[in-house]
Amino acid sequence: MKNKLKVFRAMHDLTQEDLAEKVEVTRQTINAIEKGRYDPSLTLAFKLANLFKVKIEELFIYE
């Protein structure tokens, strides 16, 4: 699944570590999601979308 996590993270001036702390995961998890190596759980996907105040479909693109 593609995503725009890196774009939204940059728009909010957050490091991977900052974002990881806010959604209670590791920096490695954020990195893996950004690189498309890991698809987040539905709970984590909603946490990320809520944090950036966007719909989940704006952040994650299902192919």
C-alpha positions as CSV (number, residue, x, y, z in Angstrom):
1,M,0.0,0.0,0.0
2,K,1.4,3.4,-0.9
3,N,1.2,6.3,1.5
4,K,2.0,10.0,1.9
5,L,3.2,9.7,5.4
6,K,6.6,11.3,4.6
7,V,4.9,14.2,2.9
8,F,2.5,14.9,5.8
9,R,5.3,14.4,8.3
10,A,7.4,17.0,6.5
11,M,4.5,19.4,6.3
12,H,4.1,19.3,10.1
13,D,7.9,19.6,10.6
14,L,8.1,16.2,12.4
15,T,11.0,13.8,12.5
16,Q,10.4,10.1,12.3
17,E,11.2,10.0,16.0
18,D,8.7,12.8,16.8
19,L,5.9,11.1,14.9
20,A,6.7,7.7,16.4
21,E,6.4,9.1,19.9
22,K,3.1,10.8,19.1
23,V,1.5,7.5,17.9
24,E,3.4,5.3,20.3
25,V,5.4,3.1,17.9
26,T,9.1,2.9,17.2
27,R,11.0,5.1,14.7
28,Q,11.7,1.9,12.8
29,T,8.0,1.3,12.3
30,I,7.5,4.8,10.9
31,N,10.5,4.3,8.6
32,A,9.1,0.9,7.4
33,I,5.7,2.4,6.7
34,E,7.2,5.3,4.7
35,K,9.3,2.9,2.6
36,G,6.3,0.7,1.9
37,R,7.8,-2.3,3.7
38,Y,5.1,-2.4,6.4
39,D,1.4,-1.8,6.2
40,P,0.2,-0.4,9.5
41,S,-2.7,-1.9,11.5
42,L,-6.0,-0.2,11.1
43,T,-5.7,1.3,14.5
44,L,-2.3,2.8,13.7
45,A,-3.5,4.1,10.3
46,F,-6.4,5.9,12.1
47,K,-4.1,7.3,14.7
48,L,-1.8,8.8,12.0
49,A,-4.8,10.2,10.0
50,N,-6.3,11.7,13.1
51,L,-2.9,13.3,14.1
52,F,-2.7,15.0,10.7
53,K,-6.4,15.8,10.7
54,V,-7.0,14.1,7.3
55,K,-9.1,11.2,6.1
56,I,-7.3,7.9,6.1
57,E,-7.8,7.8,2.3
58,E,-5.7,10.9,2.0
59,L,-2.8,9.4,3.8
60,F,-2.9,5.8,2.5
61,I,-3.5,4.8,-1.1
62,Y,-4.8,1.2,-1.6
63,E,-3.8,-0.3,-4.9
